[in-house]
Amino acid sequence: MKMKREDVRNIAIIAHVDHGKTTLVDQLLRQSGVFRVGQEVQERVMDSNDIERERGITILSKNTAVFYKDTKINIIDTPGHADFGGEVERVLKMVNGVVLVVDAYEGPMPQTKFVLQKALELDLSVIVCINKVDRPEARPSEVIDETLELMMDLDASDEQLDCPFIFASARGGFARYEMEDDNMDMSPLFETIIKHTPAPEGDPDADTQVLISTIDYNEFVGRIGIGKVDNGGLKVNQECVLVNHHDPDKFKKIKIGKLYEFDGLKRVEVQQASVGSIVAISGIADIHIGDTICSPDHPEAIPFQKISEPTIAMYFMVNDSPLAGQEGKFITSRHLRDRLFRELNTDVSLRVEETDSADCFKVSGRGELHLSVLIENMRREGFEFAVSKAEVLYRYDERNRKLEPMELAYVDVPEEYTGVVIQKLTSRKGALQGMSQAAGGYSRLEFSIPSRGLIGYRGDFMTDTNGNGILNTIFDEYAEYKGDLFYRQTGSLIAFEAGEAITYGLFNAQERGTLFIGPGTRVYSGMVVGQSPKAEDIEINVCKTKKLTNTRSSSADEALKLTPPKIMSLEQALDFIDTDELLEVTPESLRIRKKILDPTMRKRASFKK
């Protein structure tokens, strides 16, 4: 017989990027007494990864739990970026309700729509939290109307439309039922979660069913499966079987090694878990996302939605440049292969395929950001490798027509920059779908654009709008191929010979374009050292030294003034490279190079095209 477990609530915090999910979880942890008095706690404590902290974005969903009065609230903090949408899709299976965080100024954004749609499809209860109400430009009443409009557009049920609204400031540490209230803590949000989120339901006497929604990985214990106990119970040393809804042949006998529940930021070892508990299980080597742990008597898999397919791919290969193997710790194809396949343990949206060459792997993901985070993680771990230009994954329909992934791009820019943005995006095969006035002198543009049209655009966009624009994209559908596209209007400055860059050589070279290197940088033939304003590539000699003569001119001893080089970040370098170039990634350097280093061979290859 099914029963409700009233002492537990399972919720996920969902929102668009930068609307304050992680900061809100911080406050809930603080005010529920997870941290002892006087304990030093860093901001955004849930963002545990270095890259997450530096960029201020959440990449992996995190589990935590707090106690409020007598109720345990399991909270899942989710990413806001569309590239990590795979994380959001699967964790929603573990919860009974969501807290939708919406910025009191920006209102609902593209990613708000994406995550809310997923929650409504799974029929989850919704609590809307209007965050940042203490901002001077906040407009909470308009944002409520915009959120309700969005829910109607997404065909929400009457119960879902009747959701409670809470006004909060995660940074200020308060939540209110009404804007006029003067409450100064988070208790209204806690109360609303307990009152409006349904308690988890299940049959404690039925056969065990636990759906694995997330995989964590630990060097010491290996794979850790995280999921919710839907029916029955789990005990340490219990004999179970692993089955999978999408893989009917999977049937594996297992034994529960160690069982954990979440308490604050810690995992606490328990001997058993009952219906509605979110648990972590270690000691099962072959556990994957979407697997169901069942009792051997009645093995029945729980359906699990297919994760959205990747839309973009890059080739990862062993670095074979003249400077290879000097800075990295892991440089062989075996190291590269093991690391990429290990990433699959925790990232469901990633695909890794072997190619004809043993030194090259095709890695597909949800977007440029998704893959650049993987590259950044690998270089920090001491890997050295090369990557190619991102390319989109095409499909073919039943009539053999070429289809390509399309994205919806929402652009918020000050009105004076709308012209240049429209011009740039239409030249990249974008079609303007709508244009409206947003608050504060901004215009909101909506484009339908091929995914490949956005590759390499973000850098240009920030330049064109003087850093004032906001660009959000979300995958829409596969549509018919829109025709060829030229990624880059400018050529590259290519080093002519190997050696060390010298001030004299660079001084002469800087007239030809923008340099990426300074004096003392080691270069080799075929390495890209700058950007040419013209469309064709130019070969230059940056190692050229000044010839000494016995006649001196009056200007000979004047100091040579160099323009500071343009130092590119990883994203900018990935944006910049063209289809005939590679990016050489080492723990210390990022070098752009031509695929074919030899100038004669390169010329021949260009004639063959």
BABA-850647 format. One record per residue (C-alpha): chain; residue in three letters; x, y, z; residue number from 1. Coordinates in steps of 0.25 Angstrom, whole numbers, plus 2048, in hexadecimal, padded with zeros to 3 digits. Layout:
// residues N
SITE  ch  aa  east  north  up  i
SITE  A  Ala  X  Y  Z  NUM
...
***
This chain:
// residues 609
SITE  ch  aa  east  north  up  i
SITE  A  Met  800  800  800  1
SITE  A  Lys  805  80E  7FC  2
SITE  A  Met  808  817  807  3
SITE  A  Lys  80D  826  808  4
SITE  A  Arg  81A  829  810  5
SITE  A  Glu  816  836  817  6
SITE  A  Asp  824  838  81D  7
SITE  A  Val  82B  83A  810  8
SITE  A  Arg  82A  844  804  9
SITE  A  Asn  833  842  7F7  10
SITE  A  Ile  834  84F  7EF  11
SITE  A  Ala  83D  854  7E4  12
SITE  A  Ile  841  863  7E2  13
SITE  A  Ile  840  867  7D3  14
SITE  A  Ala  842  874  7CC  15
SITE  A  His  849  87B  7C1  16
SITE  A  Val  858  87E  7C2  17
SITE  A  Asp  85C  889  7CD  18
SITE  A  His  84E  88A  7D3  19
SITE  A  Gly  854  886  7E0  20
SITE  A  Lys  851  876  7E2  21
SITE  A  Thr  85E  873  7E9  22
SITE  A  Thr  85E  880  7F2  23
SITE  A  Leu  84F  87C  7F6  24
SITE  A  Val  854  86E  7FA  25
SITE  A  Asp  85F  874  802  26
SITE  A  Gln  855  87C  80B  27
SITE  A  Leu  84C  870  80D  28
SITE  A  Leu  858  868  812  29
SITE  A  Arg  85D  874  81B  30
SITE  A  Gln  84F  876  821  31
SITE  A  Ser  84C  868  824  32
SITE  A  Gly  858  867  82D  33
SITE  A  Val  861  85E  824  34
SITE  A  Phe  86D  867  827  35
SITE  A  Arg  871  869  835  36
SITE  A  Val  872  877  83B  37
SITE  A  Gly  87F  87E  837  38
SITE  A  Gln  882  874  82C  39
SITE  A  Glu  889  87A  820  40
SITE  A  Val  881  877  814  41
SITE  A  Gln  884  87B  806  42
SITE  A  Glu  87A  881  7FD  43
SITE  A  Arg  872  878  7F3  44
SITE  A  Val  877  86C  7FC  45
SITE  A  Met  870  862  7F2  46
SITE  A  Asp  879  866  7E6  47
SITE  A  Ser  884  85C  7EB  48
SITE  A  Asn  88B  85C  7DE  49
SITE  A  Asp  897  866  7DB  50
SITE  A  Ile  891  86A  7CD  51
SITE  A  Glu  883  86C  7D3  52
SITE  A  Arg  889  875  7DD  53
SITE  A  Glu  891  87D  7D3  54
SITE  A  Arg  886  87F  7C9  55
SITE  A  Gly  87A  880  7D3  56
SITE  A  Ile  872  875  7CC  57
SITE  A  Thr  86D  868  7D1  58
SITE  A  Ile  871  85C  7C8  59
SITE  A  Leu  86D  850  7D0  60
SITE  A  Ser  861  84E  7D8  61
SITE  A  Lys  863  84C  7E7  62
SITE  A  Asn  85B  845  7F1  63
SITE  A  Thr  85A  84B  7FF  64
SITE  A  Ala  850  84A  80B  65
SITE  A  Val  84B  853  816  66
SITE  A  Phe  842  851  822  67
SITE  A  Tyr  837  85B  825  68
SITE  A  Lys  82F  858  831  69
SITE  A  Asp  82C  849  830  70
SITE  A  Thr  82D  848  821  71
SITE  A  Lys  839  844  819  72
SITE  A  Ile  83A  84C  80B  73
SITE  A  Asn  843  845  801  74
SITE  A  Ile  847  851  7F7  75
SITE  A  Ile  84E  84F  7EA  76
SITE  A  Asp  855  85B  7E4  77
SITE  A  Thr  855  85B  7D5  78
SITE  A  Pro  85C  862  7CA  79
SITE  A  Gly  856  86D  7C2  80
SITE  A  His  85E  86D  7B5  81
SITE  A  Ala  857  866  7A9  82
SITE  A  Asp  864  85E  7A6  83
SITE  A  Phe  862  857  7B4  84
SITE  A  Gly  853  854  7B1  85
SITE  A  Gly  856  845  7B2  86
SITE  A  Glu  859  847  7C1  87
SITE  A  Val  84B  84E  7C3  88
SITE  A  Glu  843  844  7BB  89
SITE  A  Arg  847  838  7C3  90
SITE  A  Val  847  83D  7D2  91
SITE  A  Leu  839  841  7D0  92
SITE  A  Lys  835  832  7D1  93
SITE  A  Met  83A  832  7E0  94
SITE  A  Val  831  83E  7E5  95
SITE  A  Asn  822  841  7E7  96
SITE  A  Gly  823  850  7E6  97
SITE  A  Val  82B  85B  7E0  98
SITE  A  Val  82F  869  7E5  99
SITE  A  Leu  82F  872  7D9  100
SITE  A  Val  839  87D  7DB  101
SITE  A  Val  836  88A  7D2  102
SITE  A  Asp  83E  897  7D3  103
SITE  A  Ala  835  8A2  7D7  104
SITE  A  Tyr  83B  8AB  7CC  105
SITE  A  Glu  83E  8A2  7C1  106
SITE  A  Gly  831  89A  7C2  107
SITE  A  Pro  830  88C  7BB  108
SITE  A  Met  83B  889  7B1  109
SITE  A  Pro  83D  87E  7A7  110
SITE  A  Gln  843  874  7B0  111
SITE  A  Thr  838  877  7BA  112
SITE  A  Lys  82E  872  7AF  113
SITE  A  Phe  836  866  7AD  114
SITE  A  Val  838  861  7BB  115
SITE  A  Leu  829  865  7BE  116
SITE  A  Gln  824  85D  7B2  117
SITE  A  Lys  82C  850  7B7  118
SITE  A  Ala  826  852  7C5  119
SITE  A  Leu  817  854  7C0  120
SITE  A  Glu  819  848  7B7  121
SITE  A  Leu  81C  83F  7C3  122
SITE  A  Asp  810  845  7CA  123
SITE  A  Leu  818  84B  7D6  124
SITE  A  Ser  813  855  7DF  125
SITE  A  Val  819  863  7DD  126
SITE  A  Ile  81C  86E  7E7  127
SITE  A  Val  821  87B  7E0  128
SITE  A  Cys  82B  883  7E8  129
SITE  A  Ile  82D  891  7E3  130
SITE  A  Asn  83C  894  7E7  131
SITE  A  Lys  844  8A1  7E8  132
SITE  A  Val  838  8A9  7EC  133
SITE  A  Asp  841  8B2  7F4  134
SITE  A  Arg  847  8B7  7E7  135
SITE  A  Pro  844  8C6  7E4  136
SITE  A  Glu  83F  8C3  7D6  137
SITE  A  Ala  836  8B6  7DA  138
SITE  A  Arg  828  8B5  7D4  139
SITE  A  Pro  822  8A9  7DC  140
SITE  A  Ser  813  8AB  7D8  141
SITE  A  Glu  817  8AC  7C9  142
SITE  A  Val  820  89F  7CA  143
SITE  A  Ile  814  898  7D1  144
SITE  A  Asp  80B  89B  7C5  145
SITE  A  Glu  816  897  7BB  146
SITE  A  Thr  819  889  7C3  147
SITE  A  Leu  80A  886  7C3  148
SITE  A  Glu  809  889  7B4  149
SITE  A  Leu  815  880  7B1  150
SITE  A  Met  80E  875  7B9  151
SITE  A  Met  801  877  7B1  152
SITE  A  Asp  80A  876  7A4  153
SITE  A  Leu  80F  869  7A9  154
SITE  A  Asp  801  863  7AC  155
SITE  A  Ala  802  862  7BB  156
SITE  A  Ser  7F7  85C  7C2  157
SITE  A  Asp  7ED  864  7CB  158
SITE  A  Glu  7F4  85F  7D8  159
SITE  A  Gln  802  863  7D2  160
SITE  A  Leu  7FD  871  7CF  161
SITE  A  Asp  7F8  872  7DD  162
SITE  A  Cys  806  871  7E2  163
SITE  A  Pro  80B  87A  7EE  164
SITE  A  Phe  814  886  7EB  165
SITE  A  Ile  81F  889  7F5  166
SITE  A  Phe  827  896  7F5  167
SITE  A  Ala  836  894  7F9  168
SITE  A  Ser  844  89A  7F9  169
SITE  A  Ala  84E  88E  7FA  170
SITE  A  Arg  859  898  7FD  171
SITE  A  Gly  851  89F  807  172
SITE  A  Gly  84D  892  80E  173
SITE  A  Phe  83E  895  80E  174
SITE  A  Ala  831  890  808  175
SITE  A  Arg  823  896  809  176
SITE  A  Tyr  815  892  806  177
SITE  A  Glu  811  8A0  801  178
SITE  A  Met  81B  8AB  7FD  179
SITE  A  Glu  816  8B4  808  180
SITE  A  Asp  819  8AA  813  181
SITE  A  Asp  825  8AD  81C  182
SITE  A  Asn  82A  89F  81F  183
SITE  A  Met  839  89D  81F  184
SITE  A  Asp  83C  88E  81E  185
SITE  A  Met  839  883  814  186
SITE  A  Ser  82E  87C  81C  187
SITE  A  Pro  822  880  812  188
SITE  A  Leu  82A  878  807  189
SITE  A  Phe  82C  86C  811  190
SITE  A  Glu  81D  86C  815  191
SITE  A  Thr  818  86D  806  192
SITE  A  Ile  821  862  802  193
SITE  A  Ile  81C  859  80D  194
SITE  A  Lys  80D  85D  80B  195
SITE  A  His  80D  85D  7FB  196
SITE  A  Thr  817  852  7F7  197
SITE  A  Pro  810  844  7F8  198
SITE  A  Ala  817  83A  801  199
SITE  A  Pro  81D  82E  7FA  200
SITE  A  Glu  814  823  7F8  201
SITE  A  Gly  817  814  7F7  202
SITE  A  Asp  814  806  7FC  203
SITE  A  Pro  81E  802  807  204
SITE  A  Asp  819  7F3  806  205
SITE  A  Ala  81B  7F2  7F7  206
SITE  A  Asp  827  7ED  7F0  207
SITE  A  Thr  833  7F6  7F0  208
SITE  A  Gln  834  801  7E5  209
SITE  A  Val  83F  80C  7E4  210
SITE  A  Leu  841  814  7D7  211
SITE  A  Ile  850  819  7D6  212
SITE  A  Ser  84F  827  7D1  213
SITE  A  Thr  85D  82C  7D4  214
SITE  A  Ile  86B  826  7D4  215
SITE  A  Asp  876  82B  7DD  216
SITE  A  Tyr  884  826  7DB  217
SITE  A  Asn  88F  825  7E6  218
SITE  A  Glu  89D  820  7E4  219
SITE  A  Phe  89C  817  7F1  220
SITE  A  Val  88F  810  7EF  221
SITE  A  Gly  88C  812  7E0  222
SITE  A  Arg  87E  814  7DB  223
SITE  A  Ile  873  819  7E5  224
SITE  A  Gly  865  818  7E1  225
SITE  A  Ile  85B  823  7E6  226
SITE  A  Gly  84C  821  7E5  227
SITE  A  Lys  83F  821  7EC  228
SITE  A  Val  839  815  7F3  229
SITE  A  Asp  82B  814  7EB  230
SITE  A  Asn  826  807  7F2  231
SITE  A  Gly  82A  7FD  7FD  232
SITE  A  Gly  837  800  804  233
SITE  A  Leu  846  7FE  803  234
SITE  A  Lys  84F  7F8  80D  235
SITE  A  Val  85E  7F6  80D  236
SITE  A  Asn  862  7E8  808  237
SITE  A  Gln  855  7E6  801  238
SITE  A  Glu  855  7DD  7F5  239
SITE  A  Cys  84F  7E5  7E9  240
SITE  A  Val  84F  7E5  7DA  241
SITE  A  Leu  852  7F1  7D0  242
SITE  A  Val  849  7F3  7C4  243
SITE  A  Asn  847  7FE  7BA  244
SITE  A  His  83A  803  7B3  245
SITE  A  His  841  806  7A6  246
SITE  A  Asp  84A  7FA  7A6  247
SITE  A  Pro  841  7EE  7A8  248
SITE  A  Asp  84D  7E4  7A8  249
SITE  A  Lys  854  7EA  7B4  250
SITE  A  Phe  852  7E1  7C0  251
SITE  A  Lys  85D  7E1  7CA  252
SITE  A  Lys  85D  7DB  7D8  253
SITE  A  Ile  863  7E5  7E3  254
SITE  A  Lys  865  7E7  7F2  255
SITE  A  Ile  863  7F4  7F9  256
SITE  A  Gly  871  7F8  7FE  257
SITE  A  Lys  870  805  805  258
SITE  A  Leu  863  80E  807  259
SITE  A  Tyr  863  81D  809  260
SITE  A  Glu  859  828  80C  261
SITE  A  Phe  85B  837  80A  262
SITE  A  Asp  85C  840  817  263
SITE  A  Gly  861  84E  814  264
SITE  A  Leu  86D  84D  80B  265
SITE  A  Lys  871  83F  810  266
SITE  A  Arg  86D  831  80C  267
SITE  A  Val  86A  829  819  268
SITE  A  Glu  86B  81A  819  269
SITE  A  Val  85E  813  81C  270
SITE  A  Gln  85A  804  81D  271
SITE  A  Gln  84C  806  816  272
SITE  A  Ala  844  80F  80F  273
SITE  A  Ser  835  810  80D  274
SITE  A  Val  82B  815  802  275
SITE  A  Gly  82E  824  7FE  276
SITE  A  Ser  83C  824  803  277
SITE  A  Ile  847  829  7F9  278
SITE  A  Val  853  820  7FB  279
SITE  A  Ala  861  81E  7F6  280
SITE  A  Ile  866  810  7F3  281
SITE  A  Ser  874  80C  7F1  282
SITE  A  Gly  87B  7FE  7EE  283
SITE  A  Ile  873  7FB  7E1  284
SITE  A  Ala  87D  7FC  7D6  285
SITE  A  Asp  874  7FC  7CA  286
SITE  A  Ile  869  806  7CE  287
SITE  A  His  864  810  7C4  288
SITE  A  Ile  85A  81B  7C3  289
SITE  A  Gly  84C  816  7C0  290
SITE  A  Asp  84F  808  7C7  291
SITE  A  Thr  845  803  7D1  292
SITE  A  Ile  849  7FB  7DD  293
SITE  A  Cys  83E  7F1  7E0  294
SITE  A  Ser  83C  7E5  7E9  295
SITE  A  Pro  83F  7D8  7E1  296
SITE  A  Asp  831  7D2  7E3  297
SITE  A  His  82A  7DD  7DA  298
SITE  A  Pro  834  7E5  7D2  299
SITE  A  Glu  82C  7F1  7CC  300
SITE  A  Ala  834  7FC  7C6  301
SITE  A  Ile  82F  80B  7C8  302
SITE  A  Pro  82D  812  7BB  303
SITE  A  Phe  838  81D  7B9  304
SITE  A  Gln  837  828  7AE  305
SITE  A  Lys  842  828  7A4  306
SITE  A  Ile  84C  833  7A6  307
SITE  A  Ser  84C  83E  79B  308
SITE  A  Glu  856  83A  790  309
SITE  A  Pro  863  842  78E  310
SITE  A  Thr  863  84C  783  311
SITE  A  Ile  872  850  781  312
SITE  A  Ala  87F  848  780  313
SITE  A  Met  88E  84A  781  314
SITE  A  Tyr  89A  841  77E  315
SITE  A  Phe  8A3  83F  78A  316
SITE  A  Met  8B1  83A  785  317
SITE  A  Val  8BF  837  78A  318
SITE  A  Asn  8C8  843  789  319
SITE  A  Asp  8D2  842  77E  320
SITE  A  Ser  8D8  850  77D  321
SITE  A  Pro  8E7  852  77E  322
SITE  A  Leu  8E5  857  78C  323
SITE  A  Ala  8DD  84B  790  324
SITE  A  Gly  8DF  844  79E  325
SITE  A  Gln  8E7  84F  7A5  326
SITE  A  Glu  8DC  854  7AE  327
SITE  A  Gly  8D2  849  7B0  328
SITE  A  Lys  8D2  83D  7B9  329
SITE  A  Phe  8C8  835  7B1  330
SITE  A  Ile  8CB  835  7A2  331
SITE  A  Thr  8C9  827  79C  332
SITE  A  Ser  8BC  822  795  333
SITE  A  Arg  8BA  818  7A0  334
SITE  A  His  8BA  823  7AA  335
SITE  A  Leu  8B0  82B  7A2  336
SITE  A  Arg  8A7  820  79F  337
SITE  A  Asp  8A6  81B  7AE  338
SITE  A  Arg  8A3  82A  7B2  339
SITE  A  Leu  898  82C  7A8  340
SITE  A  Phe  891  81F  7AA  341
SITE  A  Arg  892  822  7B9  342
SITE  A  Glu  88A  82F  7B7  343
SITE  A  Leu  87F  826  7B2  344
SITE  A  Asn  87D  821  7C0  345
SITE  A  Thr  877  82E  7C5  346
SITE  A  Asp  873  836  7B8  347
SITE  A  Val  867  830  7B1  348
SITE  A  Ser  866  83A  7A6  349
SITE  A  Leu  874  837  7A1  350
SITE  A  Arg  877  82D  796  351
SITE  A  Val  885  828  793  352
SITE  A  Glu  888  820  786  353
SITE  A  Glu  895  81A  781  354
SITE  A  Thr  899  81D  773  355
SITE  A  Asp  8A2  816  769  356
SITE  A  Ser  8AE  81C  76F  357
SITE  A  Ala  8B2  817  77D  358
SITE  A  Asp  8B7  825  781  359
SITE  A  Cys  8AA  82C  77E  360
SITE  A  Phe  89C  82C  785  361
SITE  A  Lys  88F  832  781  362
SITE  A  Val  889  839  78D  363
SITE  A  Ser  87A  83E  78C  364
SITE  A  Gly  873  847  796  365
SITE  A  Arg  867  851  798  366
SITE  A  Gly  86F  85E  794  367
SITE  A  Glu  87C  865  794  368
SITE  A  Leu  87C  868  7A3  369
SITE  A  His  879  859  7A6  370
SITE  A  Leu  886  855  79F  371
SITE  A  Ser  88F  861  7A3  372
SITE  A  Val  88C  85D  7B2  373
SITE  A  Leu  891  84F  7AF  374
SITE  A  Ile  89D  854  7A8  375
SITE  A  Glu  8A0  85E  7B3  376
SITE  A  Asn  89F  853  7BE  377
SITE  A  Met  8A8  84A  7B6  378
SITE  A  Arg  8B3  854  7B4  379
SITE  A  Arg  8B3  857  7C3  380
SITE  A  Glu  8B5  848  7C6  381
SITE  A  Gly  8C2  848  7BE  382
SITE  A  Phe  8BD  844  7B0  383
SITE  A  Glu  8C3  848  7A3  384
SITE  A  Phe  8BB  846  796  385
SITE  A  Ala  8B6  84E  78A  386
SITE  A  Val  8A7  851  786  387
SITE  A  Ser  8A1  854  779  388
SITE  A  Lys  896  85F  775  389
SITE  A  Ala  888  85C  77B  390
SITE  A  Glu  87F  856  770  391
SITE  A  Val  870  853  771  392
SITE  A  Leu  86A  845  76F  393
SITE  A  Tyr  861  844  763  394
SITE  A  Arg  856  83A  761  395
SITE  A  Tyr  84F  835  755  396
SITE  A  Asp  840  833  753  397
SITE  A  Glu  838  828  74C  398
SITE  A  Arg  83A  830  73F  399
SITE  A  Asn  849  831  741  400
SITE  A  Arg  848  840  743  401
SITE  A  Lys  853  846  74C  402
SITE  A  Leu  84E  84B  759  403
SITE  A  Glu  856  854  763  404
SITE  A  Pro  853  858  772  405
SITE  A  Met  84C  865  773  406
SITE  A  Glu  84C  86E  780  407
SITE  A  Leu  844  879  785  408
SITE  A  Ala  84D  885  789  409
SITE  A  Tyr  847  890  792  410
SITE  A  Val  84F  89C  792  411
SITE  A  Asp  84E  8A8  79C  412
SITE  A  Val  856  8B4  797  413
SITE  A  Pro  855  8C3  799  414
SITE  A  Glu  84D  8C9  78E  415
SITE  A  Glu  859  8D0  787  416
SITE  A  Tyr  860  8C2  785  417
SITE  A  Thr  854  8BB  77E  418
SITE  A  Gly  858  8BE  770  419
SITE  A  Val  866  8B8  771  420
SITE  A  Val  860  8AB  778  421
SITE  A  Ile  855  8A9  76E  422
SITE  A  Gln  85F  8AB  762  423
SITE  A  Lys  869  8A1  768  424
SITE  A  Leu  85F  896  76C  425
SITE  A  Thr  858  897  75E  426
SITE  A  Ser  865  896  757  427
SITE  A  Arg  867  889  75F  428
SITE  A  Lys  859  884  75A  429
SITE  A  Gly  851  888  766  430
SITE  A  Ala  842  88C  763  431
SITE  A  Leu  83C  897  76C  432
SITE  A  Gln  830  892  772  433
SITE  A  Gly  82C  89D  77B  434
SITE  A  Met  830  8AA  782  435
SITE  A  Ser  82B  8B1  78E  436
SITE  A  Gln  82E  8BC  798  437
SITE  A  Ala  834  8B7  7A5  438
SITE  A  Ala  836  8BF  7B2  439
SITE  A  Gly  841  8C9  7B4  440
SITE  A  Gly  843  8CE  7A5  441
SITE  A  Tyr  846  8BF  7A0  442
SITE  A  Ser  840  8B8  794  443
SITE  A  Arg  83D  8A9  794  444
SITE  A  Leu  840  8A2  787  445
SITE  A  Glu  83C  894  784  446
SITE  A  Phe  843  88C  779  447
SITE  A  Ser  842  87E  773  448
SITE  A  Ile  850  87B  76F  449
SITE  A  Pro  858  86E  76B  450
SITE  A  Ser  861  869  777  451
SITE  A  Arg  86D  86B  76D  452
SITE  A  Gly  86A  87A  76C  453
SITE  A  Leu  86C  87C  77B  454
SITE  A  Ile  87A  875  77B  455
SITE  A  Gly  884  880  77D  456
SITE  A  Tyr  87A  88B  77E  457
SITE  A  Arg  87A  88E  78D  458
SITE  A  Gly  887  895  78D  459
SITE  A  Asp  882  89E  781  460
SITE  A  Phe  875  8A1  789  461
SITE  A  Met  87C  8A6  795  462
SITE  A  Thr  885  8AF  78D  463
SITE  A  Asp  879  8B4  784  464
SITE  A  Thr  871  8B7  791  465
SITE  A  Asn  87D  8BD  799  466
SITE  A  Gly  87A  8B1  7A3  467
SITE  A  Asn  86B  8B6  7A6  468
SITE  A  Gly  864  8AC  79E  469
SITE  A  Ile  85E  89F  7A4  470
SITE  A  Leu  85D  893  79A  471
SITE  A  Asn  855  886  79E  472
SITE  A  Thr  853  87A  795  473
SITE  A  Ile  84B  86E  796  474
SITE  A  Phe  84A  862  78C  475
SITE  A  Asp  83D  862  784  476
SITE  A  Glu  83D  857  77A  477
SITE  A  Tyr  844  851  76E  478
SITE  A  Ala  840  858  761  479
SITE  A  Glu  844  858  752  480
SITE  A  Tyr  853  85C  74F  481
SITE  A  Lys  854  86B  74D  482
SITE  A  Gly  860  86C  744  483
SITE  A  Asp  86F  86E  745  484
SITE  A  Leu  874  878  74F  485
SITE  A  Phe  882  87E  751  486
SITE  A  Tyr  886  87E  75F  487
SITE  A  Arg  891  889  75E  488
SITE  A  Gln  893  894  755  489
SITE  A  Thr  8A2  896  75A  490
SITE  A  Gly  8AE  88E  757  491
SITE  A  Ser  8BA  889  761  492
SITE  A  Leu  8C8  88E  762  493
SITE  A  Ile  8D1  882  762  494
SITE  A  Ala  8DF  880  767  495
SITE  A  Phe  8E9  87D  75C  496
SITE  A  Glu  8F3  876  764  497
SITE  A  Ala  8F6  870  772  498
SITE  A  Gly  8FD  877  77D  499
SITE  A  Glu  8FA  882  787  500
SITE  A  Ala  8F2  88F  784  501
SITE  A  Ile  8FB  89B  784  502
SITE  A  Thr  8F7  8AA  786  503
SITE  A  Tyr  8FC  8AE  778  504
SITE  A  Gly  8F5  8A3  771  505
SITE  A  Leu  8E8  8A6  778  506
SITE  A  Phe  8E9  8B5  776  507
SITE  A  Asn  8E9  8B3  767  508
SITE  A  Ala  8DE  8A9  768  509
SITE  A  Gln  8D5  8B1  770  510
SITE  A  Glu  8D2  8BA  764  511
SITE  A  Arg  8CC  8AE  75D  512
SITE  A  Gly  8C1  8AB  767  513
SITE  A  Thr  8BE  8A8  776  514
SITE  A  Leu  8C8  89F  77D  515
SITE  A  Phe  8C5  895  787  516
SITE  A  Ile  8D4  893  78D  517
SITE  A  Gly  8DE  89C  794  518
SITE  A  Pro  8ED  89B  793  519
SITE  A  Gly  8F4  88F  799  520
SITE  A  Thr  8E8  885  794  521
SITE  A  Arg  8ED  878  78E  522
SITE  A  Val  8E7  877  780  523
SITE  A  Tyr  8E8  86C  775  524
SITE  A  Ser  8E5  86C  766  525
SITE  A  Gly  8D6  86B  764  526
SITE  A  Met  8D2  871  771  527
SITE  A  Val  8C8  87D  771  528
SITE  A  Val  8CE  889  777  529
SITE  A  Gly  8C3  893  774  530
SITE  A  Gln  8B7  898  76C  531
SITE  A  Ser  8B8  89E  75E  532
SITE  A  Pro  8AD  8A9  75A  533
SITE  A  Lys  8AD  8A3  74C  534
SITE  A  Ala  8A6  896  748  535
SITE  A  Glu  8B3  88E  745  536
SITE  A  Asp  8BD  888  74E  537
SITE  A  Ile  8CB  890  74E  538
SITE  A  Glu  8D8  889  752  539
SITE  A  Ile  8E1  892  75B  540
SITE  A  Asn  8EF  890  761  541
SITE  A  Val  8ED  894  770  542
SITE  A  Cys  8FB  88E  773  543
SITE  A  Lys  902  898  76A  544
SITE  A  Thr  90E  8A0  771  545
SITE  A  Lys  914  8AD  76D  546
SITE  A  Lys  920  8AD  764  547
SITE  A  Leu  92B  8B5  76A  548
SITE  A  Thr  933  8BE  761  549
SITE  A  Asn  93F  8C8  763  550
SITE  A  Thr  937  8D4  75F  551
SITE  A  Arg  92D  8DA  769  552
SITE  A  Ser  921  8E2  766  553
SITE  A  Ser  91B  8EC  76F  554
SITE  A  Ser  90F  8E4  772  555
SITE  A  Ala  916  8D7  774  556
SITE  A  Asp  916  8D6  783  557
SITE  A  Glu  907  8DA  785  558
SITE  A  Ala  900  8D0  78D  559
SITE  A  Leu  8F6  8C8  785  560
SITE  A  Lys  8E8  8C9  78B  561
SITE  A  Leu  8DF  8BD  78A  562
SITE  A  Thr  8D0  8BD  78B  563
SITE  A  Pro  8CC  8B3  797  564
SITE  A  Pro  8C8  8A6  791  565
SITE  A  Lys  8BA  8A1  791  566
SITE  A  Ile  8BA  895  79C  567
SITE  A  Met  8AE  88C  799  568
SITE  A  Ser  8A6  884  7A3  569
SITE  A  Leu  8A3  875  7A0  570
SITE  A  Glu  895  879  79A  571
SITE  A  Gln  89A  884  792  572
SITE  A  Ala  8A5  87B  78C  573
SITE  A  Leu  89A  870  789  574
SITE  A  Asp  892  87B  782  575
SITE  A  Phe  89D  881  77A  576
SITE  A  Ile  8A3  874  774  577
SITE  A  Asp  89F  870  766  578
SITE  A  Thr  89C  863  760  579
SITE  A  Asp  8AA  861  75B  580
SITE  A  Glu  8B0  864  769  581
SITE  A  Leu  8B2  85D  776  582
SITE  A  Leu  8B3  863  784  583
SITE  A  Glu  8BE  85D  78C  584
SITE  A  Val  8BA  85C  79B  585
SITE  A  Thr  8C5  85A  7A6  586
SITE  A  Pro  8C4  85D  7B5  587
SITE  A  Glu  8CC  869  7B3  588
SITE  A  Ser  8C9  86E  7A4  589
SITE  A  Leu  8BF  86F  799  590
SITE  A  Arg  8C5  86F  78B  591
SITE  A  Ile  8BD  870  77E  592
SITE  A  Arg  8C4  869  773  593
SITE  A  Lys  8C1  865  765  594
SITE  A  Lys  8BD  856  763  595
SITE  A  Ile  8C8  855  758  596
SITE  A  Leu  8D4  85B  75D  597
SITE  A  Asp  8DD  85B  751  598
SITE  A  Pro  8DA  867  748  599
SITE  A  Thr  8DC  860  73B  600
SITE  A  Met  8D2  854  73F  601
SITE  A  Arg  8C8  85E  744  602
SITE  A  Lys  8C8  865  736  603
SITE  A  Arg  8C6  858  72F  604
SITE  A  Ala  8BA  855  738  605
SITE  A  Ser  8B4  862  736  606
SITE  A  Phe  8B4  860  727  607
SITE  A  Lys  8AE  852  728  608
SITE  A  Lys  8A1  858  72E  609
***
